[in-house]
Amino acid sequence: MDLTVNGEHRTLPGPASVADLVRELTHRGTGVAVAVNGEVVPRSAWTTTAVNAQDAIEILTAVQGG
């Protein structure tokens, strides 16, 4: 399945949820936000939100600085 994550083309071998994709791309447990096709996906819906071919996904992580 072909999709775009943070502006880069990616290919996934099969069906996946937002939670699967986040686990694959980051090891952070907190400070992560996800949008699929411009719509923010609440963390509570990550496991039930499917990633589909041609989706545009943004995965953002909070960075602390000063």
All heavy atoms as TSV, in Angstrom:
chain	resi	resn	atom	element	x	y	z
A	1	MET	N	N	0.848	-1.166	0.000
A	1	MET	CA	C	0.000	0.000	0.000
A	1	MET	C	C	0.900	1.237	0.000
A	1	MET	O	O	1.803	1.357	0.811
A	1	MET	CB	C	-0.885	-0.067	1.246
A	1	MET	CG	C	-1.531	1.199	1.620
A	1	MET	SD	S	-2.664	1.148	3.016
A	1	MET	CE	C	-2.044	-0.070	4.098
A	2	ASP	N	N	0.652	2.150	-0.925
A	2	ASP	CA	C	1.442	3.376	-1.041
A	2	ASP	C	C	0.709	4.527	-0.366
A	2	ASP	O	O	-0.495	4.703	-0.555
A	2	ASP	CB	C	1.674	3.722	-2.504
A	2	ASP	CG	C	2.550	2.703	-3.202
A	2	ASP	OD1	O	3.449	2.154	-2.538
A	2	ASP	OD2	O	2.343	2.453	-4.396
A	3	LEU	N	N	1.461	5.316	0.403
A	3	LEU	CA	C	0.901	6.491	1.054
A	3	LEU	C	C	2.001	7.509	1.281
A	3	LEU	O	O	3.165	7.246	1.003
A	3	LEU	CB	C	0.222	6.116	2.374
A	3	LEU	CG	C	0.982	5.208	3.343
A	3	LEU	CD1	C	1.622	6.042	4.414
A	3	LEU	CD2	C	0.024	4.224	3.942
A	4	THR	N	N	1.620	8.679	1.773
A	4	THR	CA	C	2.581	9.747	2.041
A	4	THR	C	C	2.589	10.028	3.533
A	4	THR	O	O	1.530	10.239	4.135
A	4	THR	CB	C	2.189	11.019	1.277
A	4	THR	OG1	O	2.119	10.714	-0.114
A	4	THR	CG2	C	3.209	12.120	1.504
A	5	VAL	N	N	3.768	10.001	4.136
A	5	VAL	CA	C	3.919	10.299	5.559
A	5	VAL	C	C	4.901	11.457	5.691
A	5	VAL	O	O	6.049	11.351	5.246
A	5	VAL	CB	C	4.427	9.069	6.348
A	5	VAL	CG1	C	4.598	9.422	7.809
A	5	VAL	CG2	C	3.484	7.885	6.189
A	6	ASN	N	N	4.423	12.544	6.273
A	6	ASN	CA	C	5.248	13.748	6.449
A	6	ASN	C	C	5.906	14.177	5.143
A	6	ASN	O	O	7.080	14.538	5.097
A	6	ASN	CB	C	6.290	13.546	7.548
A	6	ASN	CG	C	5.662	13.373	8.912
A	6	ASN	OD1	O	4.487	13.652	9.112
A	6	ASN	ND2	N	6.435	12.902	9.863
A	7	GLY	N	N	5.135	14.094	4.055
A	7	GLY	CA	C	5.616	14.548	2.762
A	7	GLY	C	C	6.483	13.570	2.002
A	7	GLY	O	O	6.924	13.865	0.896
A	8	GLU	N	N	6.731	12.389	2.563
A	8	GLU	CA	C	7.579	11.393	1.914
A	8	GLU	C	C	6.773	10.156	1.547
A	8	GLU	O	O	5.953	9.680	2.332
A	8	GLU	CB	C	8.724	10.977	2.839
A	8	GLU	CG	C	9.689	12.095	3.143
A	8	GLU	CD	C	10.846	11.639	4.029
A	8	GLU	OE1	O	11.036	10.414	4.193
A	8	GLU	OE2	O	11.541	12.506	4.560
A	9	HIS	N	N	7.044	9.622	0.362
A	9	HIS	CA	C	6.373	8.404	-0.088
A	9	HIS	C	C	6.819	7.219	0.770
A	9	HIS	O	O	8.002	7.075	1.075
A	9	HIS	CB	C	6.712	8.140	-1.563
A	9	HIS	CG	C	6.138	6.857	-2.054
A	9	HIS	ND1	N	6.854	5.696	-2.087
A	9	HIS	CD2	C	4.898	6.561	-2.502
A	9	HIS	CE1	C	6.081	4.717	-2.557
A	9	HIS	NE2	N	4.891	5.226	-2.815
A	10	ARG	N	N	5.851	6.402	1.161
A	10	ARG	CA	C	6.141	5.174	1.917
A	10	ARG	C	C	5.280	4.062	1.370
A	10	ARG	O	O	4.188	4.293	0.875
A	10	ARG	CB	C	5.840	5.342	3.393
A	10	ARG	CG	C	6.803	6.234	4.106
A	10	ARG	CD	C	6.736	5.943	5.593
A	10	ARG	NE	N	7.718	6.721	6.283
A	10	ARG	CZ	C	8.890	6.245	6.696
A	10	ARG	NH1	N	9.192	5.003	6.511
A	10	ARG	NH2	N	9.738	7.025	7.319
A	11	THR	N	N	5.786	2.852	1.500
A	11	THR	CA	C	5.026	1.680	1.115
A	11	THR	C	C	4.896	0.783	2.333
A	11	THR	O	O	5.885	0.462	2.981
A	11	THR	CB	C	5.736	0.913	-0.025
A	11	THR	OG1	O	5.859	1.792	-1.140
A	11	THR	CG2	C	4.946	-0.316	-0.434
A	12	LEU	N	N	3.670	0.407	2.642
A	12	LEU	CA	C	3.406	-0.531	3.738
A	12	LEU	C	C	3.033	-1.875	3.131
A	12	LEU	O	O	2.347	-1.931	2.107
A	12	LEU	CB	C	2.264	-0.029	4.620
A	12	LEU	CG	C	2.499	1.259	5.386
A	12	LEU	CD1	C	1.252	1.613	6.197
A	12	LEU	CD2	C	3.690	1.140	6.304
A	13	PRO	N	N	3.457	-2.974	3.774
A	13	PRO	CA	C	3.201	-4.300	3.202
A	13	PRO	C	C	1.740	-4.738	3.261
A	13	PRO	O	O	1.334	-5.600	2.496
A	13	PRO	CB	C	4.072	-5.227	4.041
A	13	PRO	CG	C	4.296	-4.492	5.312
A	13	PRO	CD	C	4.244	-3.039	4.978
A	14	GLY	N	N	0.954	-4.170	4.136
A	14	GLY	CA	C	-0.426	-4.626	4.238
A	14	GLY	C	C	-1.261	-3.687	5.062
A	14	GLY	O	O	-0.860	-2.551	5.314
A	15	PRO	N	N	-2.422	-4.148	5.496
A	15	PRO	CA	C	-3.308	-3.295	6.294
A	15	PRO	C	C	-2.621	-2.807	7.564
A	15	PRO	O	O	-1.828	-3.527	8.175
A	15	PRO	CB	C	-4.470	-4.214	6.643
A	15	PRO	CG	C	-4.386	-5.355	5.705
A	15	PRO	CD	C	-2.952	-5.489	5.312
A	16	ALA	N	N	-2.938	-1.563	7.933
A	16	ALA	CA	C	-2.344	-0.992	9.152
A	16	ALA	C	C	-3.296	0.049	9.722
A	16	ALA	O	O	-4.115	0.623	9.002
A	16	ALA	CB	C	-1.003	-0.349	8.840
A	17	SER	N	N	-3.146	0.270	11.005
A	17	SER	CA	C	-3.893	1.337	11.675
A	17	SER	C	C	-2.941	2.509	11.912
A	17	SER	O	O	-1.722	2.379	11.761
A	17	SER	CB	C	-4.454	0.841	13.010
A	17	SER	OG	O	-3.402	0.612	13.929
A	18	VAL	N	N	-3.515	3.622	12.320
A	18	VAL	CA	C	-2.690	4.771	12.683
A	18	VAL	C	C	-1.732	4.371	13.802
A	18	VAL	O	O	-0.552	4.713	13.780
A	18	VAL	CB	C	-3.571	5.968	13.087
A	18	VAL	CG1	C	-2.748	7.056	13.753
A	18	VAL	CG2	C	-4.307	6.519	11.880
A	19	ALA	N	N	-2.209	3.600	14.778
A	19	ALA	CA	C	-1.357	3.162	15.892
A	19	ALA	C	C	-0.173	2.341	15.390
A	19	ALA	O	O	0.952	2.508	15.864
A	19	ALA	CB	C	-2.172	2.360	16.903
A	20	ASP	N	N	-0.411	1.445	14.424
A	20	ASP	CA	C	0.679	0.639	13.855
A	20	ASP	C	C	1.732	1.533	13.209
A	20	ASP	O	O	2.933	1.333	13.402
A	20	ASP	CB	C	0.139	-0.327	12.793
A	20	ASP	CG	C	-0.816	-1.357	13.343
A	20	ASP	OD1	O	-0.675	-1.747	14.522
A	20	ASP	OD2	O	-1.721	-1.780	12.586
A	21	LEU	N	N	1.277	2.516	12.461
A	21	LEU	CA	C	2.199	3.408	11.768
A	21	LEU	C	C	3.008	4.246	12.752
A	21	LEU	O	O	4.226	4.393	12.605
A	21	LEU	CB	C	1.418	4.312	10.814
A	21	LEU	CG	C	2.224	5.156	9.853
A	21	LEU	CD1	C	3.108	4.295	8.963
A	21	LEU	CD2	C	1.301	6.012	9.012
A	22	VAL	N	N	2.360	4.761	13.774
A	22	VAL	CA	C	3.069	5.555	14.788
A	22	VAL	C	C	4.135	4.692	15.480
A	22	VAL	O	O	5.270	5.137	15.668
A	22	VAL	CB	C	2.087	6.167	15.812
A	22	VAL	CG1	C	2.829	6.759	17.000
A	22	VAL	CG2	C	1.218	7.216	15.149
A	23	ARG	N	N	3.772	3.464	15.828
A	23	ARG	CA	C	4.749	2.566	16.476
A	23	ARG	C	C	5.937	2.294	15.574
A	23	ARG	O	O	7.070	2.182	16.028
A	23	ARG	CB	C	4.085	1.247	16.867
A	23	ARG	CG	C	3.449	1.258	18.226
A	23	ARG	CD	C	3.086	-0.143	18.698
A	23	ARG	NE	N	2.174	-0.816	17.794
A	23	ARG	CZ	C	0.845	-0.725	17.841
A	23	ARG	NH1	N	0.276	0.033	18.746
A	23	ARG	NH2	N	0.094	-1.380	16.983
A	24	GLU	N	N	5.689	2.183	14.283
A	24	GLU	CA	C	6.766	1.902	13.335
A	24	GLU	C	C	7.706	3.096	13.156
A	24	GLU	O	O	8.908	2.928	12.964
A	24	GLU	CB	C	6.174	1.522	11.976
A	24	GLU	CG	C	7.211	1.169	10.950
A	24	GLU	CD	C	6.599	0.719	9.640
A	24	GLU	OE1	O	5.599	-0.012	9.656
A	24	GLU	OE2	O	7.135	1.126	8.600
A	25	LEU	N	N	7.166	4.302	13.254
A	25	LEU	CA	C	7.955	5.487	12.923
A	25	LEU	C	C	8.530	6.248	14.104
A	25	LEU	O	O	9.438	7.049	13.929
A	25	LEU	CB	C	7.114	6.433	12.073
A	25	LEU	CG	C	6.682	5.849	10.729
A	25	LEU	CD1	C	5.795	6.827	9.986
A	25	LEU	CD2	C	7.891	5.482	9.891
A	26	THR	N	N	7.992	6.035	15.305
A	26	THR	CA	C	8.530	6.742	16.467
A	26	THR	C	C	8.420	5.857	17.701
A	26	THR	O	O	7.508	5.046	17.800
A	26	THR	CB	C	7.811	8.085	16.710
A	26	THR	OG1	O	8.440	8.740	17.809
A	26	THR	CG2	C	6.340	7.919	16.978
A	27	HIS	N	N	9.349	6.030	18.601
A	27	HIS	CA	C	9.337	5.260	19.848
A	27	HIS	C	C	8.761	6.086	20.992
A	27	HIS	O	O	8.754	5.644	22.134
A	27	HIS	CB	C	10.750	4.781	20.191
A	27	HIS	CG	C	11.325	3.897	19.129
A	27	HIS	ND1	N	10.836	2.639	18.873
A	27	HIS	CD2	C	12.315	4.095	18.234
A	27	HIS	CE1	C	11.511	2.097	17.876
A	27	HIS	NE2	N	12.418	2.966	17.469
A	28	ARG	N	N	8.304	7.270	20.684
A	28	ARG	CA	C	7.757	8.158	21.715
A	28	ARG	C	C	6.374	7.682	22.124
A	28	ARG	O	O	5.552	7.341	21.286
A	28	ARG	CB	C	7.688	9.573	21.192
A	28	ARG	CG	C	9.087	10.118	20.887
A	28	ARG	CD	C	9.014	11.527	20.508
A	28	ARG	NE	N	8.417	12.267	21.620
A	28	ARG	CZ	C	8.704	13.507	21.903
A	28	ARG	NH1	N	9.569	14.155	21.175
A	28	ARG	NH2	N	8.125	14.119	22.897
A	29	GLY	N	N	6.118	7.712	23.408
A	29	GLY	CA	C	4.812	7.327	23.921
A	29	GLY	C	C	3.888	8.508	24.127
A	29	GLY	O	O	2.674	8.364	24.173
A	30	THR	N	N	4.468	9.692	24.254
A	30	THR	CA	C	3.668	10.900	24.471
A	30	THR	C	C	4.164	12.001	23.536
A	30	THR	O	O	5.227	11.890	22.933
A	30	THR	CB	C	3.781	11.390	25.927
A	30	THR	OG1	O	5.156	11.694	26.202
A	30	THR	CG2	C	3.284	10.353	26.914
A	31	GLY	N	N	3.384	13.058	23.450
A	31	GLY	CA	C	3.789	14.204	22.648
A	31	GLY	C	C	3.697	13.959	21.160
A	31	GLY	O	O	4.418	14.580	20.386
A	32	VAL	N	N	2.797	13.064	20.737
A	32	VAL	CA	C	2.647	12.744	19.316
A	32	VAL	C	C	1.233	13.102	18.885
A	32	VAL	O	O	0.262	12.804	19.586
A	32	VAL	CB	C	2.905	11.238	19.053
A	32	VAL	CG1	C	2.719	10.907	17.580
A	32	VAL	CG2	C	4.299	10.842	19.509
A	33	ALA	N	N	1.117	13.736	17.727
A	33	ALA	CA	C	-0.191	14.051	17.136
A	33	ALA	C	C	-0.192	13.521	15.705
A	33	ALA	O	O	0.849	13.499	15.041
A	33	ALA	CB	C	-0.437	15.546	17.145
A	34	VAL	N	N	-1.369	13.102	15.248
A	34	VAL	CA	C	-1.482	12.528	13.907
A	34	VAL	C	C	-2.670	13.148	13.184
A	34	VAL	O	O	-3.747	13.314	13.763
A	34	VAL	CB	C	-1.679	10.999	13.974
A	34	VAL	CG1	C	-1.825	10.407	12.581
A	34	VAL	CG2	C	-0.526	10.326	14.705
A	35	ALA	N	N	-2.455	13.460	11.909
A	35	ALA	CA	C	-3.542	13.900	11.031
A	35	ALA	C	C	-3.532	13.007	9.793
A	35	ALA	O	O	-2.469	12.692	9.246
A	35	ALA	CB	C	-3.361	15.353	10.621
A	36	VAL	N	N	-4.715	12.581	9.384
A	36	VAL	CA	C	-4.867	11.781	8.170
A	36	VAL	C	C	-5.713	12.599	7.201
A	36	VAL	O	O	-6.845	12.972	7.522
A	36	VAL	CB	C	-5.542	10.422	8.476
A	36	VAL	CG1	C	-5.772	9.640	7.194
A	36	VAL	CG2	C	-4.698	9.607	9.453
A	37	ASN	N	N	-5.142	12.886	6.056
A	37	ASN	CA	C	-5.823	13.688	5.035
A	37	ASN	C	C	-6.343	15.006	5.603
A	37	ASN	O	O	-7.456	15.435	5.306
A	37	ASN	CB	C	-6.940	12.880	4.380
A	37	ASN	CG	C	-6.402	11.642	3.698
A	37	ASN	OD1	O	-5.343	11.665	3.107
A	37	ASN	ND2	N	-7.118	10.541	3.822
A	38	GLY	N	N	-5.535	15.619	6.459
A	38	GLY	CA	C	-5.856	16.927	7.008
A	38	GLY	C	C	-6.769	16.920	8.219
A	38	GLY	O	O	-7.061	17.981	8.764
A	39	GLU	N	N	-7.199	15.746	8.666
A	39	GLU	CA	C	-8.081	15.642	9.830
A	39	GLU	C	C	-7.314	15.045	11.003
A	39	GLU	O	O	-6.756	13.949	10.883
A	39	GLU	CB	C	-9.287	14.747	9.521
A	39	GLU	CG	C	-10.192	15.293	8.437
A	39	GLU	CD	C	-10.971	16.515	8.878
A	39	GLU	OE1	O	-11.350	16.588	10.067
A	39	GLU	OE2	O	-11.187	17.401	8.025
A	40	VAL	N	N	-7.298	15.753	12.125
A	40	VAL	CA	C	-6.613	15.246	13.319
A	40	VAL	C	C	-7.333	13.987	13.802
A	40	VAL	O	O	-8.562	13.943	13.868
A	40	VAL	CB	C	-6.587	16.315	14.427
A	40	VAL	CG1	C	-6.018	15.756	15.719
A	40	VAL	CG2	C	-5.781	17.519	13.968
A	41	VAL	N	N	-6.546	12.976	14.129
A	41	VAL	CA	C	-7.089	11.726	14.649
A	41	VAL	C	C	-6.805	11.689	16.147
A	41	VAL	O	O	-5.639	11.658	16.553
A	41	VAL	CB	C	-6.450	10.499	13.968
A	41	VAL	CG1	C	-7.004	9.206	14.536
A	41	VAL	CG2	C	-6.644	10.558	12.457
A	42	PRO	N	N	-7.847	11.686	16.984
A	42	PRO	CA	C	-7.620	11.621	18.430
A	42	PRO	C	C	-6.887	10.327	18.800
A	42	PRO	O	O	-7.112	9.272	18.180
A	42	PRO	CB	C	-9.023	11.615	19.031
A	42	PRO	CG	C	-9.935	12.038	17.946
A	42	PRO	CD	C	-9.251	11.722	16.646
A	43	ARG	N	N	-6.028	10.417	19.781
A	43	ARG	CA	C	-5.268	9.236	20.215
A	43	ARG	C	C	-6.192	8.055	20.515
A	43	ARG	O	O	-5.863	6.910	20.229
A	43	ARG	CB	C	-4.427	9.578	21.444
A	43	ARG	CG	C	-3.555	8.425	21.918
A	43	ARG	CD	C	-2.729	8.815	23.129
A	43	ARG	NE	N	-1.714	9.792	22.791
A	43	ARG	CZ	C	-0.486	9.489	22.388
A	43	ARG	NH1	N	-0.123	8.235	22.282
A	43	ARG	NH2	N	0.379	10.442	22.116
A	44	SER	N	N	-7.365	8.324	21.063
A	44	SER	CA	C	-8.303	7.253	21.410
A	44	SER	C	C	-8.803	6.503	20.178
A	44	SER	O	O	-9.324	5.399	20.295
A	44	SER	CB	C	-9.495	7.822	22.181
A	44	SER	OG	O	-10.184	8.779	21.391
A	45	ALA	N	N	-8.630	7.078	18.988
A	45	ALA	CA	C	-9.095	6.433	17.762
A	45	ALA	C	C	-7.952	5.836	16.930
A	45	ALA	O	O	-8.199	5.294	15.850
A	45	ALA	CB	C	-9.874	7.436	16.919
A	46	TRP	N	N	-6.727	5.930	17.389
A	46	TRP	CA	C	-5.591	5.440	16.607
A	46	TRP	C	C	-5.707	3.968	16.258
A	46	TRP	O	O	-5.402	3.578	15.140
A	46	TRP	CB	C	-4.276	5.681	17.335
A	46	TRP	CG	C	-3.809	7.101	17.341
A	46	TRP	CD1	C	-4.463	8.203	16.885
A	46	TRP	CD2	C	-2.567	7.572	17.851
A	46	TRP	NE1	N	-3.711	9.332	17.073
A	46	TRP	CE2	C	-2.535	8.974	17.668
A	46	TRP	CE3	C	-1.479	6.952	18.448
A	46	TRP	CZ2	C	-1.449	9.754	18.049
A	46	TRP	CZ3	C	-0.401	7.725	18.840
A	46	TRP	CH2	C	-0.384	9.114	18.636
A	47	THR	N	N	-6.113	3.134	17.192
A	47	THR	CA	C	-6.157	1.688	16.922
A	47	THR	C	C	-7.291	1.305	15.983
A	47	THR	O	O	-7.221	0.269	15.329
A	47	THR	CB	C	-6.272	0.870	18.220
A	47	THR	OG1	O	-7.445	1.277	18.915
A	47	THR	CG2	C	-5.047	1.045	19.100
A	48	THR	N	N	-8.323	2.140	15.893
A	48	THR	CA	C	-9.469	1.805	15.050
A	48	THR	C	C	-9.499	2.586	13.742
A	48	THR	O	O	-10.392	2.364	12.918
A	48	THR	CB	C	-10.791	2.055	15.811
A	48	THR	OG1	O	-10.842	3.421	16.223
A	48	THR	CG2	C	-10.890	1.137	17.020
A	49	THR	N	N	-8.544	3.475	13.536
A	49	THR	CA	C	-8.483	4.250	12.301
A	49	THR	C	C	-7.526	3.569	11.333
A	49	THR	O	O	-6.322	3.483	11.581
A	49	THR	CB	C	-8.026	5.699	12.571
A	49	THR	OG1	O	-8.934	6.305	13.497
A	49	THR	CG2	C	-7.972	6.509	11.293
A	50	ALA	N	N	-8.084	3.084	10.240
A	50	ALA	CA	C	-7.276	2.385	9.234
A	50	ALA	C	C	-6.505	3.379	8.384
A	50	ALA	O	O	-6.972	4.481	8.108
A	50	ALA	CB	C	-8.172	1.533	8.354
A	51	VAL	N	N	-5.324	2.960	7.973
A	51	VAL	CA	C	-4.520	3.711	7.015
A	51	VAL	C	C	-4.826	3.108	5.652
A	51	VAL	O	O	-4.755	1.892	5.472
A	51	VAL	CB	C	-3.021	3.570	7.351
A	51	VAL	CG1	C	-2.167	4.203	6.290
A	51	VAL	CG2	C	-2.729	4.173	8.713
A	52	ASN	N	N	-5.193	3.945	4.700
A	52	ASN	CA	C	-5.573	3.474	3.368
A	52	ASN	C	C	-4.581	3.949	2.315
A	52	ASN	O	O	-3.886	4.946	2.501
A	52	ASN	CB	C	-6.973	3.995	3.020
A	52	ASN	CG	C	-8.009	3.495	3.990
A	52	ASN	OD1	O	-8.205	2.299	4.131
A	52	ASN	ND2	N	-8.667	4.406	4.682
A	53	ALA	N	N	-4.548	3.226	1.207
A	53	ALA	CA	C	-3.677	3.612	0.097
A	53	ALA	C	C	-3.969	5.044	-0.307
A	53	ALA	O	O	-5.128	5.473	-0.305
A	53	ALA	CB	C	-3.892	2.669	-1.077
A	54	GLN	N	N	-2.919	5.765	-0.634
A	54	GLN	CA	C	-2.967	7.148	-1.086
A	54	GLN	C	C	-3.283	8.158	0.015
A	54	GLN	O	O	-3.451	9.344	-0.273
A	54	GLN	CB	C	-3.954	7.327	-2.249
A	54	GLN	CG	C	-3.724	6.378	-3.411
A	54	GLN	CD	C	-2.288	6.359	-3.924
A	54	GLN	OE1	O	-1.660	7.382	-4.064
A	54	GLN	NE2	N	-1.770	5.169	-4.195
A	55	ASP	N	N	-3.386	7.729	1.284
A	55	ASP	CA	C	-3.597	8.672	2.385
A	55	ASP	C	C	-2.376	9.581	2.534
A	55	ASP	O	O	-1.242	9.172	2.264
A	55	ASP	CB	C	-3.812	7.939	3.718
A	55	ASP	CG	C	-5.239	7.472	3.914
A	55	ASP	OD1	O	-6.131	7.876	3.137
A	55	ASP	OD2	O	-5.468	6.686	4.854
A	56	ALA	N	N	-2.626	10.802	2.972
A	56	ALA	CA	C	-1.565	11.748	3.332
A	56	ALA	C	C	-1.600	11.880	4.849
A	56	ALA	O	O	-2.590	12.337	5.414
A	56	ALA	CB	C	-1.796	13.092	2.668
A	57	ILE	N	N	-0.530	11.439	5.491
A	57	ILE	CA	C	-0.487	11.373	6.949
A	57	ILE	C	C	0.625	12.269	7.461
A	57	ILE	O	O	1.742	12.268	6.931
A	57	ILE	CB	C	-0.261	9.921	7.411
A	57	ILE	CG1	C	-1.411	9.063	6.897
A	57	ILE	CG2	C	-0.129	9.829	8.920
A	57	ILE	CD1	C	-1.168	7.596	6.975
A	58	GLU	N	N	0.305	13.028	8.490
A	58	GLU	CA	C	1.302	13.857	9.172
A	58	GLU	C	C	1.426	13.339	10.597
A	58	GLU	O	O	0.419	13.206	11.301
A	58	GLU	CB	C	0.883	15.328	9.188
A	58	GLU	CG	C	0.791	15.957	7.821
A	58	GLU	CD	C	2.131	16.071	7.117
A	58	GLU	OE1	O	3.151	16.332	7.799
A	58	GLU	OE2	O	2.160	15.907	5.889
A	59	ILE	N	N	2.646	13.029	11.005
A	59	ILE	CA	C	2.923	12.610	12.368
A	59	ILE	C	C	3.841	13.667	12.969
A	59	ILE	O	O	4.946	13.894	12.472
A	59	ILE	CB	C	3.576	11.218	12.421
A	59	ILE	CG1	C	2.640	10.181	11.804
A	59	ILE	CG2	C	3.938	10.845	13.861
A	59	ILE	CD1	C	3.218	8.795	11.714
A	60	LEU	N	N	3.358	14.329	13.995
A	60	LEU	CA	C	4.083	15.428	14.619
A	60	LEU	C	C	4.460	15.054	16.039
A	60	LEU	O	O	3.676	14.433	16.753
A	60	LEU	CB	C	3.221	16.684	14.636
A	60	LEU	CG	C	2.636	17.099	13.291
A	60	LEU	CD1	C	1.586	18.172	13.469
A	60	LEU	CD2	C	3.733	17.559	12.373
A	61	THR	N	N	5.657	15.434	16.440
A	61	THR	CA	C	6.087	15.212	17.820
A	61	THR	C	C	6.446	16.543	18.450
A	61	THR	O	O	7.039	17.410	17.807
A	61	THR	CB	C	7.306	14.266	17.899
A	61	THR	OG1	O	8.356	14.787	17.093
A	61	THR	CG2	C	6.959	12.871	17.417
A	62	ALA	N	N	6.055	16.694	19.696
A	62	ALA	CA	C	6.364	17.921	20.447
A	62	ALA	C	C	7.831	17.903	20.821
A	62	ALA	O	O	8.387	16.880	21.205
A	62	ALA	CB	C	5.496	17.998	21.689
A	63	VAL	N	N	8.468	19.059	20.712
A	63	VAL	CA	C	9.880	19.199	21.064
A	63	VAL	C	C	9.982	20.304	22.104
A	63	VAL	O	O	9.455	21.393	21.920
A	63	VAL	CB	C	10.731	19.546	19.821
A	63	VAL	CG1	C	12.172	19.748	20.219
A	63	VAL	CG2	C	10.604	18.468	18.769
A	64	GLN	N	N	10.684	19.997	23.162
A	64	GLN	CA	C	10.849	20.972	24.231
A	64	GLN	C	C	12.159	21.719	24.015
A	64	GLN	O	O	13.166	21.147	23.644
A	64	GLN	CB	C	10.869	20.244	25.579
A	64	GLN	CG	C	10.802	21.142	26.761
A	64	GLN	CD	C	10.669	20.333	28.037
A	64	GLN	OE1	O	10.819	19.114	28.040
A	64	GLN	NE2	N	10.390	21.003	29.134
A	65	GLY	N	N	12.124	22.978	24.240
A	65	GLY	CA	C	13.346	23.757	24.053
A	65	GLY	C	C	13.303	25.010	24.919
A	65	GLY	O	O	12.359	25.260	25.645
A	66	GLY	N	N	14.323	25.795	24.806
A	66	GLY	CA	C	14.305	26.989	25.630
A	66	GLY	C	C	15.304	27.995	25.259
A	66	GLY	O	O	16.045	28.145	24.442
